[in-house]
Amino acid sequence: MKLSAETINNIVSMALTEDSPSGDLTSQALIPAAARITAQLAAREDGVLCGEDFFRAAMNLAGPGIATEFLVHDGERFNKGSILATVSGPAQPILRAERVALNFVQRLSGIATLTADYAAETAGTKARIVDTRKTTPGLRLIERYAVRCGGGHNHRFSLSDAVMVKDNHLAILAAHNGTNVTEALKAMRTSLPHTTHIEVEVDRLDQIDAVLAADVDTILLDNFTTEQLHQGVLHIAGRALVEASGGITLARVREIAATGVDIISIGALTQNVRSLDLGLDIETK
């Protein structure tokens, strides 16, 4: 489940260069080069950890001689007041890495924590909580890792991974030549490798039959009410996987899962997430 060290180092190096392209002027001018410190990564609120390797990489890449030890690991829950990690070594590079290291672990832990909340609400049902492509450009790989740390699952990674026919595709198709939806989907399948997964989005119950007739793999019920989702699941009756999306909130995700859908996709897991409140506290004694 973890990302490669090369991937992590590349992403963190870019972040460090962005934050201190010519070094940390304040620390270099004010803090003696020989100064050494010990600091603790502390939780200001409850959560699920994600990003330990990014935090450690920021410290390691900022300068030599920094030791980082995590007491809580990715995917594990912690409580407010917990000490998540200790850092010790030269003060200057630790201070240079501080903000970058925190930015990664705070955001990724925020995603993991929110995902875990959704997963807990759907426990005991067959519904999978999954993310979407609504991610920070360039950071999709790590944000989706955070979703997995929170007990969620990943949707298609990119446009190249699976076919997902959405409302705009169908609107353009109808405007272009008025092609019958069923026939268009069947023709599309003949041009694709036999292993390609095909998913089609519908926003009305009366659209389902035309899609089912094309023998697709998944039908996405977009912005359906709970009752409409229940009706859709009954109508599809196992002939395709059923995904619910649009307007999913923590308050109603349990009732959505109870309709019998197989997948619940939630853009908010990575799009609107709040970074967790974590801090790096330097020991002064």
Secondary structure, 3 states (H helix, E strand, C coil): CCCCHHHHHHHHHHHHHHHCCCCCHHHHHHCCCCCEEEEEEEECCCEECCCHHHHHHHHHHHCCCCEEEECCCCCCEECCCCEEEEEEEEHHHHHHHHHHHHHHHHHHHHHHHHHHHHHHHCCCCCCEEECCCCCCCCCHHHHHHHHHHCCCECCCCCCCCCEEECHHHHHHHHHHHCCCHHHHHHHHHHCCCCCCCEEEEECCHHHHHHHHCCCCCEEEEECCCHHHHHHHHHHHCCCCEEEEECCCCCCCHHHHHCCCCCEEECCHHHHCCCCCCEEEEECCC
